[in-house]
Amino acid sequence: MRRELLVCLFLVLATLTVYWQVGNYEFVNLDDDMYITENSHIQEGLSRESAAWAFTTTRLANWHPVTWLSHMLDFQLYGLNPRGHHLTNVFFHLVNTLLLFLVLKWMTGALWRSGFVAALFALHPLHVESVAWVAERKDVLSTLFWMLTLWAYLRYVQRPDLKRYLLTLLFFALGLMAKPMLVTLPCVLLLLDYWPLERIQLGQAAISRTVPGPPAIIADTPRKQAFRLLFEKIPLFFLAVVSSVVTFLVQKGGGAVGALEAYPVRIRVANTLFSYVKYMVKTIWPSNLAVFYPHPGQSLSMWQAAVAGLLLLLISIVVIRGGRRYPYLPVGWFWYLGTLVPVIGLVQVGAQAMADRYTYVPLIGLFIMVAWGVPHALRNYRYAQSSLAFAATSLLVGLMVCTWLQIKYWENGITLFEHTLQVTSNNSQIHNNLGNVLTKKGRLQEAILHYTKALEINPNYAAAHSNLGVALADQGRFGEAIKHYSAALLLNPNSPETLNNLGVARYNQGDVPGAIENYMRALQLKPDYAEAHNNLGNGLAQQGRLTEAEDHYRQALSIKPDYPEAHNNLGVDLARQGKFHEAINHFTQALRLKHDYTQARVNLELALENARSGDGAAGVRGSQ
């Protein structure tokens, strides 16, 4: 017990040493906005309404209600202070590390090997993305339920009963509702039944069984044992199938699943084989890690994919042949291969070729192969124990340094995207994302350069056209902006944001009827679009249709009560109708929400003066 506590203490201190720095980091402009900083549902905190939204929404082409609830609780605790959100991710990663160690130790009885696997899991640079990226809460949270499912299953194996089995099902279901990548867990349980639990006997195992209590299945032939173990896991497989179907339908409906024409089967299979090997290479030598690896598409080398496939086949043959004597080899290898299946690219989700975050659970399999295989290979070496201790210490120190440096790239969006562009090529998406960050910081000329570069790489990139239009419009270049908004709409005609922005550009060029048409189309696509309601109100007010404009300003405020521009515009509309007292209230609300809102302050003074004198609403002005 004392040695277990020492290992746990080391894991805690080492993990916090490298990851504590993320508490000083910002949110990044890559999904963090859609998950937290610009998500009104998350910013409601935990409530009956927000919980109902979490279980019914398919936003971001995902159904993961437990992840949404986690973000809501974070917002309730920390607001928009990124420190708390980041450190919650670190906390989950730390708990996952400790649970991995304790579960492995319980299954195998091997203290130091289990501790080494947990240390590799905690400190490997490939896992930085899952921990340092707030939007990847679903990774660390779902893995928490993965580990709890393993723990509950081991208790069930120790003493099978319905309560323990139902607890296993509960943790598995919660994990699927955090991230559906857990669909492979029932297969991993079957691997663990072979080793180290030895619930199925295919030959003499190299390491004896250590889980307390008798094996659940000992008298039957291997075939009958396998059948009973499969039958035992039917409810788990059922949940996995349901989750897979729901996930595919949601992602396909959300446009996340790549079309077969864009990624033919030949390309998908080639990228799958190449990615399996690439992940192994980055495990051994974790360099040039990036938040986004562009998919090579048709340029993918078929001969490299063939070599990768041959290597995977040879390794599979070797571990299967050695499985009777060294059962940890096939368990670790097929843990790695199997848990990557949902995200390896056979069903292409997104535009990436691979992603570091996908290795969070799969690398455990490779770590097991190393932790048990290397000591076994050196078992006859005279200085094996001291050599292994020195090598393990050196490796972990090296990983701590690499991980600490890798985490630094996540300080903010600019550092993250600039690093990614340094280590990848033809990365149109990251050029676009960097442009977005620079636009928000007012560095418009730099942003325009990155949007232009994104379009040079991919001329059919609708988002880059739209974002370039925003940057040009911010410079007052509305004619050029309209060209890019129009190009974006040719590629993606159902983008309410682009339609709204096109309307703003037309409005500023004096084309009020055209602007109104764009705003109305945006609201057909997205009825709860507060900005489009506000802008439509401006267009209608410009045409003298004050009552209709008032209705849209009020709709904007019902959707987004803390919208200072809508309060100001509604105040202007009411003042023009002679409703000065109500107008004064809305100007006051605008200033409460935005203290430096000069236009609202001027309008308030004019409204107060007009209310005292009984004059018209001369001088009050609206805003976009």
matplotlib code that plots the C-alpha trace (Angstrom):
import matplotlib.pyplot as plt

x = [0.0, 2.8, 4.5, 1.1, 0.8, 4.3, 3.5, 0.3, 2.1, 4.7, 1.9, 0.2, 3.3, 4.7, 1.3, 0.8, 4.4, 3.9, 0.2, -0.3, 0.8, -2.4, -4.2, -2.7, -3.8, -6.6, -9.5, -8.5, -10.5, -11.0, -14.3, -13.8, -16.1, -18.8, -18.5, -18.2, -17.4, -20.2, -22.6, -25.6, -27.0, -23.7, -23.8, -27.2, -25.4, -27.1, -30.9, -33.8, -33.9, -30.2, -30.2, -33.1, -31.1, -28.0, -30.0, -31.7, -29.2, -27.1, -25.0, -21.5, -22.6, -22.4, -24.7, -22.8, -25.1, -22.8, -20.1, -22.5, -23.5, -19.9, -19.3, -22.4, -21.2, -17.8, -19.5, -21.6, -18.4, -15.9, -17.8, -15.7, -12.4, -10.5, -8.3, -11.0, -12.0, -8.4, -7.7, -10.9, -9.4, -6.2, -8.1, -9.9, -6.6, -5.0, -7.9, -7.8, -4.1, -4.6, -7.5, -5.5, -2.7, -5.0, -7.0, -3.9, -2.3, -5.5, -5.7, -2.0, -0.5, 2.5, 3.1, 5.9, 4.8, 1.3, 2.8, 5.0, 2.0, 0.1, 3.2, 3.5, -0.2, 0.1, 3.2, 3.2, 3.1, 0.5, -2.0, -1.5, -4.2, -6.8, -5.9, -4.8, -7.8, -10.9, -13.2, -11.7, -13.3, -15.2, -11.9, -10.8, -14.4, -15.3, -12.0, -13.0, -16.1, -13.9, -11.8, -14.8, -16.3, -13.1, -13.2, -16.9, -16.2, -13.4, -15.6, -18.2, -15.5, -14.5, -18.0, -20.6, -24.0, -26.7, -25.9, -22.2, -23.1, -25.7, -23.0, -20.7, -23.6, -24.2, -20.6, -20.4, -23.6, -22.4, -19.1, -20.9, -22.9, -19.7, -18.0, -19.1, -15.5, -16.2, -18.0, -14.9, -14.9, -16.8, -14.1, -11.4, -13.2, -13.0, -9.3, -8.9, -10.9, -8.0, -5.2, -4.8, -8.2, -7.7, -11.4, -10.8, -7.9, -6.3, -3.0, -0.5, -0.4, 3.0, 1.7, -0.6, -4.0, -4.1, -7.7, -9.2, -11.8, -12.1, -12.3, -15.8, -15.4, -13.1, -14.7, -15.7, -13.8, -12.3, -15.1, -17.8, -15.9, -15.7, -19.4, -20.4, -18.2, -19.7, -23.2, -22.4, -21.5, -24.6, -26.1, -22.8, -22.6, -26.2, -25.4, -22.4, -24.4, -27.1, -24.5, -22.7, -25.9, -27.0, -23.5, -23.4, -26.8, -26.0, -22.7, -24.0, -26.9, -24.5, -22.2, -19.3, -19.1, -17.1, -18.8, -17.6, -16.8, -14.4, -12.8, -13.1, -12.8, -9.3, -8.1, -9.8, -8.2, -4.8, -5.0, -6.2, -3.1, -0.7, -2.3, -1.9, 1.8, 2.2, 0.6, 3.2, 6.0, 4.8, 4.5, 8.2, 9.4, 6.7, 7.9, 6.0, 2.8, -0.1, -3.6, -4.7, -3.1, -4.6, -6.0, -3.7, -6.6, -5.6, -2.0, -1.6, 1.1, -0.3, 3.1, 3.6, 0.1, 0.9, 4.2, 2.3, -0.3, 2.3, 4.0, 0.7, 0.1, 3.6, 3.2, -0.2, 1.1, 4.0, 1.9, -0.7, 2.0, 3.5, 0.2, 0.2, 3.5, 3.2, -0.5, 0.1, 1.3, -2.0, -4.0, -1.9, -1.7, -5.4, -6.3, -4.3, -5.8, -9.3, -9.8, -8.7, -11.2, -14.0, -11.7, -9.1, -10.8, -12.7, -15.7, -14.2, -15.4, -14.0, -11.2, -8.2, -6.0, -5.4, -5.5, -3.3, -6.4, -7.5, -4.6, -5.7, -7.0, -5.4, -1.8, -2.5, -2.3, 1.2, 2.3, 1.2, 3.2, 6.3, 5.9, 5.5, 7.6, 10.8, 11.4, 10.5, 13.0, 15.7, 14.8, 18.2, 20.3, 22.4, 21.8, 18.3, 16.6, 19.0, 19.1, 15.3, 15.1, 17.6, 15.9, 12.4, 13.5, 15.4, 12.4, 9.9, 12.1, 12.4, 8.7, 8.0, 10.3, 8.7, 5.2, 6.0, 7.2, 4.3, 1.8, 3.3, 2.0, -1.5, -1.1, -3.4, -4.8, -2.0, 0.8, -1.1, -1.9, 1.5, 3.2, 0.8, 1.6, 5.4, 5.1, 2.5, 2.0, -1.0, -3.0, -5.9, -8.0, -5.3, -4.6, -8.3, -8.4, -5.4, -7.1, -10.1, -7.9, -6.1, -9.4, -10.8, -7.6, -8.0, -4.9, -7.0, -4.2, -2.4, -5.8, -6.5, -3.1, -3.9, -7.4, -5.9, -3.4, -6.2, -8.0, -4.8, -4.6, -8.3, -10.3, -13.5, -13.2, -16.5, -15.6, -12.4, -14.3, -16.9, -14.2, -12.2, -15.4, -15.7, -12.2, -12.6, -15.9, -14.2, -11.8, -14.8, -14.1, -17.8, -17.7, -14.8, -16.5, -19.7, -17.8, -16.4, -19.7, -21.3, -18.6, -19.1, -22.8, -22.3, -20.4, -22.6, -26.0, -27.4, -25.1, -27.2, -24.0, -22.8, -26.3, -26.4, -23.0, -23.8, -26.9, -24.8, -22.4, -25.3, -27.0, -23.7, -23.7, -27.2, -28.9, -31.5, -34.0, -31.2, -30.0, -33.6, -33.8, -30.6, -31.6, -35.0, -33.3, -30.9, -33.8, -35.6, -32.5, -31.9, -35.0, -33.2, -30.5, -30.5, -28.0, -30.1, -33.3, -31.4, -30.1, -33.5, -34.9, -32.4, -33.4, -37.1, -36.5, -34.6, -37.7, -39.9, -41.5, -41.1, -43.6, -42.2, -38.7, -39.7, -40.9, -37.6, -35.6, -37.7, -37.2, -33.5, -33.6, -35.8, -33.1, -30.2, -31.2, -27.6, -27.4, -26.5, -26.8, -30.4, -31.3, -29.9, -31.7, -35.0, -34.6, -34.1, -37.2, -39.3, -38.1, -39.1, -42.5, -42.6, -42.3, -39.5, -39.8, -39.5, -36.7, -34.8, -35.0, -33.5, -30.7, -29.9, -29.9, -27.5, -25.1, -25.4, -24.2, -21.6, -20.3, -18.2, -21.2, -20.9, -23.8, -26.2, -25.0, -25.7, -29.1, -30.0, -29.1, -31.2, -34.1, -34.1, -34.0, -36.8, -38.9, -38.6, -39.3, -41.8, -39.9, -39.5, -36.7, -34.2, -30.6, -31.0, -29.0, -29.1, -26.2, -25.4]
y = [0.0, 2.4, 1.8, 2.4, 5.7, 6.7, 5.9, 7.9, 10.8, 10.8, 10.7, 13.7, 15.8, 15.0, 15.7, 19.0, 20.0, 20.0, 20.9, 23.6, 26.3, 25.9, 27.8, 31.0, 30.3, 31.7, 30.1, 29.4, 30.3, 26.7, 25.3, 26.9, 29.7, 27.3, 25.3, 28.1, 31.7, 32.3, 29.6, 31.2, 27.8, 27.0, 30.5, 29.8, 27.5, 24.4, 24.7, 22.6, 24.4, 24.1, 20.4, 19.8, 21.5, 19.4, 16.2, 17.3, 19.4, 18.1, 21.3, 20.8, 17.6, 15.7, 14.3, 14.4, 15.7, 14.8, 16.9, 19.9, 19.5, 19.5, 22.8, 24.3, 23.5, 25.0, 28.2, 28.3, 28.0, 30.1, 32.2, 33.1, 32.9, 30.3, 29.3, 27.2, 25.5, 24.6, 23.3, 21.1, 19.4, 18.8, 17.4, 14.9, 13.9, 13.4, 11.3, 9.2, 8.6, 7.4, 5.2, 3.6, 2.8, 1.4, -0.7, -2.1, -2.9, -4.6, -6.7, -7.7, -7.3, -5.6, -2.3, -0.8, -1.8, -0.4, 2.8, 3.1, 2.7, 5.4, 7.7, 7.4, 8.1, 11.2, 12.7, 11.8, 14.9, 13.4, 13.8, 17.5, 18.3, 16.4, 18.2, 21.7, 22.3, 23.2, 22.1, 18.6, 18.2, 15.3, 13.4, 13.5, 13.2, 10.2, 8.5, 9.0, 6.9, 4.4, 3.9, 3.7, 1.1, -1.0, -0.6, -1.7, -4.6, -5.9, -5.8, -7.8, -10.3, -10.7, -11.4, -11.5, -10.1, -7.9, -4.7, -4.7, -5.5, -2.6, -0.3, -1.3, -0.5, 2.8, 4.0, 2.9, 4.7, 7.9, 7.6, 7.2, 10.3, 12.2, 11.0, 8.1, 6.9, 4.5, 2.2, -0.1, -0.6, -3.9, -5.3, -4.1, -6.0, -9.2, -8.6, -8.2, -11.4, -13.1, -11.2, -10.4, -11.7, -15.1, -15.7, -17.7, -20.2, -20.4, -21.6, -21.2, -17.5, -15.9, -14.0, -15.5, -14.2, -11.8, -10.5, -11.7, -14.5, -17.5, -17.1, -16.7, -19.3, -22.3, -25.6, -25.1, -25.4, -22.2, -22.0, -22.2, -19.8, -17.3, -17.7, -17.1, -14.0, -12.6, -13.3, -11.6, -8.4, -8.2, -5.2, -3.4, -4.1, -3.0, 0.4, 0.7, 0.0, 2.5, 5.1, 4.4, 4.8, 8.0, 9.5, 8.7, 10.2, 13.3, 13.9, 13.2, 15.6, 18.2, 17.9, 16.5, 13.2, 13.6, 12.8, 9.6, 11.7, 13.9, 11.0, 7.8, 4.4, 3.9, 7.2, 6.4, 3.0, 4.3, 7.2, 4.7, 2.4, 5.4, 7.0, 3.9, 3.9, 7.6, 7.5, 4.9, 7.0, 10.1, 7.9, 7.0, 10.4, 13.1, 15.9, 18.4, 17.9, 20.1, 20.9, 20.1, 17.8, 18.5, 15.5, 14.8, 13.6, 12.4, 13.2, 10.4, 8.1, 4.6, 2.9, 4.4, 3.2, -0.3, -0.4, 0.8, -2.0, -4.6, -3.4, -3.6, -7.1, -8.3, -6.9, -8.5, -11.9, -11.7, -10.7, -13.4, -16.1, -14.9, -14.5, -17.8, -17.1, -13.4, -12.6, -8.9, -8.5, -9.2, -7.5, -4.3, -4.4, -5.0, -2.4, 0.1, -1.0, -1.5, 1.7, 3.8, 2.3, 4.9, 7.8, 6.3, 7.7, 4.8, 7.0, 10.4, 13.0, 16.5, 17.5, 16.2, 13.3, 12.4, 14.1, 13.9, 13.8, 10.5, 8.7, 9.5, 6.0, 3.9, 4.5, 2.7, -0.5, 0.3, 1.4, -2.0, -3.8, -1.8, -2.0, -5.8, -6.6, -4.9, -6.3, -9.7, -9.4, -8.4, -11.0, -12.8, -9.7, -9.3, -5.6, -5.6, -4.0, -1.1, -0.6, -0.5, 1.9, 4.3, 4.0, 4.6, 7.6, 9.1, 8.5, 10.1, 13.1, 13.5, 13.2, 15.8, 18.3, 17.6, 17.9, 21.1, 22.7, 21.4, 22.8, 26.3, 26.4, 26.4, 29.7, 31.4, 31.1, 33.0, 30.8, 27.7, 28.4, 29.9, 26.8, 24.6, 26.5, 26.0, 22.2, 21.5, 22.6, 23.5, 24.1, 26.3, 25.7, 27.0, 30.0, 30.7, 30.3, 32.4, 35.1, 34.9, 35.5, 38.5, 40.0, 39.9, 41.7, 44.4, 43.3, 43.3, 43.5, 40.4, 38.6, 39.4, 37.9, 34.6, 34.5, 35.1, 32.3, 29.9, 30.7, 30.1, 26.7, 25.9, 28.3, 26.6, 27.3, 29.0, 30.0, 31.7, 33.7, 34.7, 35.7, 37.6, 39.5, 40.4, 41.7, 43.8, 45.2, 46.2, 48.2, 49.8, 47.9, 46.9, 46.3, 43.7, 42.2, 41.6, 39.7, 37.3, 36.9, 36.1, 33.5, 32.0, 31.7, 30.0, 27.3, 27.2, 28.9, 28.0, 30.0, 32.4, 34.2, 34.9, 36.1, 38.5, 39.8, 40.3, 42.2, 44.5, 45.3, 46.0, 48.2, 50.2, 50.7, 52.0, 48.9, 48.7, 46.4, 43.9, 44.0, 43.3, 40.3, 38.9, 39.4, 37.7, 34.7, 34.4, 34.3, 31.7, 29.5, 30.5, 32.0, 32.7, 34.7, 37.9, 39.9, 39.3, 40.4, 43.6, 44.3, 43.6, 46.1, 48.7, 48.1, 48.3, 51.5, 53.0, 52.5, 54.1, 50.9, 51.6, 49.2, 46.3, 47.3, 47.5, 43.9, 42.7, 44.6, 43.1, 39.6, 40.2, 41.2, 38.2, 35.9, 38.0, 40.2, 41.6, 43.0, 46.7, 47.6, 46.2, 48.2, 51.3, 50.7, 49.9, 53.1, 55.1, 53.4, 54.2, 57.8, 58.3, 57.1, 59.6, 57.0, 58.8, 57.3, 53.7, 54.8, 56.3, 53.0, 51.1, 53.7, 53.3, 49.5, 49.8, 51.9, 49.5, 46.7, 48.8, 51.6, 53.2, 53.2, 56.8, 56.6, 55.4, 58.1, 60.8, 59.3, 59.2, 62.9, 63.8, 61.6, 63.3, 66.7, 65.8, 64.3, 67.6, 69.9, 67.6, 67.9, 65.1, 62.6, 64.6, 63.5, 60.0, 57.4, 53.6, 51.2, 47.8]
z = [0.0, 0.8, -2.5, -4.3, -2.5, -3.6, -7.2, -7.0, -5.4, -8.2, -10.9, -9.3, -8.9, -12.4, -14.1, -12.2, -12.9, -16.7, -16.9, -14.2, -16.7, -18.7, -15.9, -17.3, -20.9, -22.9, -24.8, -28.4, -31.4, -32.4, -31.1, -27.7, -28.9, -30.1, -26.9, -24.4, -25.1, -27.7, -26.6, -24.9, -23.7, -21.9, -20.3, -18.8, -16.4, -15.1, -15.2, -16.3, -19.6, -20.3, -19.3, -21.7, -24.5, -23.7, -24.2, -27.4, -29.3, -32.1, -32.3, -33.7, -35.3, -32.0, -29.4, -26.1, -23.4, -20.5, -22.1, -22.4, -18.8, -17.8, -19.6, -18.1, -14.6, -15.4, -16.5, -13.4, -11.3, -13.3, -15.8, -18.7, -16.8, -18.8, -15.8, -14.2, -17.4, -18.2, -14.7, -14.7, -17.8, -15.9, -13.0, -15.2, -16.8, -13.4, -12.2, -15.4, -14.8, -11.2, -12.2, -15.0, -12.6, -9.9, -12.4, -14.1, -10.7, -9.5, -12.7, -13.0, -9.5, -11.3, -9.4, -11.3, -14.8, -14.1, -12.7, -15.8, -18.2, -16.1, -16.2, -20.0, -20.3, -18.0, -19.6, -23.3, -25.6, -27.9, -25.0, -24.7, -27.2, -25.1, -21.9, -22.9, -25.3, -23.3, -26.1, -25.9, -22.5, -24.1, -24.3, -20.7, -19.4, -21.6, -20.5, -16.9, -17.5, -19.5, -16.5, -14.2, -16.5, -16.2, -12.4, -12.2, -14.6, -12.5, -9.4, -11.4, -12.5, -8.9, -7.7, -10.5, -9.6, -11.2, -9.3, -10.3, -13.9, -14.0, -12.5, -15.4, -17.9, -16.2, -16.5, -20.1, -21.0, -19.4, -21.3, -24.6, -23.8, -23.2, -26.4, -28.6, -29.1, -26.2, -28.6, -28.7, -25.0, -25.0, -27.3, -24.9, -22.1, -24.2, -24.6, -20.9, -20.4, -22.2, -20.3, -17.5, -16.2, -17.8, -18.1, -21.3, -21.5, -25.0, -23.6, -20.8, -19.8, -19.0, -16.0, -13.4, -12.6, -9.6, -9.4, -6.1, -6.4, -8.7, -12.5, -13.6, -16.4, -15.9, -16.9, -20.5, -23.8, -25.1, -27.7, -25.0, -22.8, -25.7, -26.5, -22.8, -22.6, -25.8, -24.5, -21.2, -23.1, -25.4, -23.5, -23.8, -27.6, -27.9, -26.3, -28.6, -31.7, -30.8, -30.0, -33.4, -35.4, -33.5, -34.0, -37.7, -38.3, -36.3, -37.9, -41.4, -40.8, -39.5, -42.6, -40.6, -42.5, -45.7, -49.0, -50.7, -53.8, -51.7, -50.0, -52.1, -50.3, -51.8, -50.2, -46.9, -46.6, -47.6, -45.1, -42.4, -42.9, -43.1, -40.0, -37.9, -38.6, -38.3, -34.8, -33.8, -35.2, -33.2, -30.1, -30.4, -31.6, -30.8, -33.0, -35.3, -33.4, -34.7, -33.8, -37.4, -40.0, -43.5, -45.3, -48.3, -50.4, -53.9, -53.3, -50.7, -51.8, -52.5, -52.1, -48.7, -47.7, -49.0, -47.0, -43.9, -44.4, -44.8, -41.6, -39.6, -41.0, -40.0, -36.5, -36.1, -37.2, -34.8, -31.8, -32.5, -32.8, -29.6, -27.8, -26.0, -24.3, -24.1, -23.9, -23.2, -26.8, -28.7, -25.9, -26.2, -30.0, -30.6, -27.9, -30.0, -33.4, -32.2, -30.2, -33.1, -35.5, -34.8, -35.7, -38.0, -41.1, -42.6, -42.0, -42.6, -40.1, -40.7, -43.0, -40.9, -41.9, -38.2, -34.8, -31.7, -29.5, -31.0, -29.3, -25.8, -25.0, -27.9, -26.8, -23.6, -25.6, -26.9, -23.5, -22.1, -24.7, -23.8, -20.0, -20.0, -23.1, -22.4, -18.9, -20.2, -23.1, -20.5, -17.9, -18.3, -18.3, -15.2, -14.7, -16.0, -12.9, -12.6, -16.4, -16.6, -13.7, -15.4, -18.8, -17.4, -15.4, -18.4, -20.6, -18.2, -17.6, -21.4, -21.9, -19.2, -20.9, -24.4, -23.0, -21.0, -24.2, -26.3, -23.9, -24.3, -27.9, -26.4, -24.7, -27.1, -30.6, -32.3, -30.7, -31.5, -35.1, -36.0, -34.6, -36.6, -39.8, -39.1, -38.9, -41.6, -45.2, -47.3, -44.2, -45.4, -42.3, -39.9, -42.1, -41.9, -38.1, -37.6, -39.7, -37.4, -34.3, -36.0, -37.1, -33.5, -32.4, -35.1, -37.0, -40.3, -42.8, -41.4, -41.2, -44.9, -45.8, -44.1, -45.6, -49.0, -48.4, -47.3, -50.6, -52.6, -51.1, -51.4, -53.7, -52.8, -49.0, -48.2, -44.7, -45.8, -48.4, -45.8, -43.2, -45.8, -46.5, -42.8, -42.7, -45.8, -44.6, -41.3, -43.5, -45.2, -48.5, -48.9, -52.6, -52.3, -49.2, -51.2, -53.9, -51.3, -49.4, -52.8, -53.5, -50.1, -50.7, -54.1, -52.2, -49.1, -49.9, -46.5, -44.2, -42.1, -40.9, -44.5, -45.5, -42.6, -43.3, -46.9, -45.8, -43.6, -46.6, -48.9, -46.2, -45.9, -49.7, -49.6, -51.0, -48.2, -50.1, -51.0, -47.3, -46.1, -48.4, -47.1, -43.4, -44.0, -45.7, -42.8, -40.4, -42.4, -41.9, -38.3, -36.6, -33.3, -34.9, -32.7, -34.9, -38.0, -36.2, -35.1, -38.6, -40.2, -37.8, -39.0, -42.6, -41.9, -39.9, -42.7, -44.9, -42.2, -41.2, -37.5, -36.1, -38.0, -37.0, -33.3, -33.5, -34.7, -32.2, -29.4, -30.9, -30.9, -27.2, -26.3, -27.8, -26.5, -23.6, -23.1, -26.6, -26.2, -29.9, -30.1, -26.9, -28.6, -31.9, -30.2, -28.2, -31.4, -33.0, -29.9, -29.8, -33.4, -32.5, -29.6, -26.9, -25.1, -21.6, -22.9, -25.3, -22.4, -20.6, -23.5, -23.9, -20.2, -20.6, -23.5, -21.4, -18.5, -20.7, -22.6, -20.5, -23.3, -25.8, -27.0, -29.5, -26.8, -24.4, -27.0, -27.8, -24.1, -23.7, -26.8, -25.7, -22.2, -23.8, -26.3, -23.5, -21.5, -24.5, -26.3, -29.6, -32.1, -32.0, -34.0, -33.8, -32.3, -34.2, -34.5, -34.9, -36.5]

ax = plt.figure().add_subplot(projection="3d")
ax.plot(x, y, z, "-o")
ax.set_aspect("equal")
plt.show()
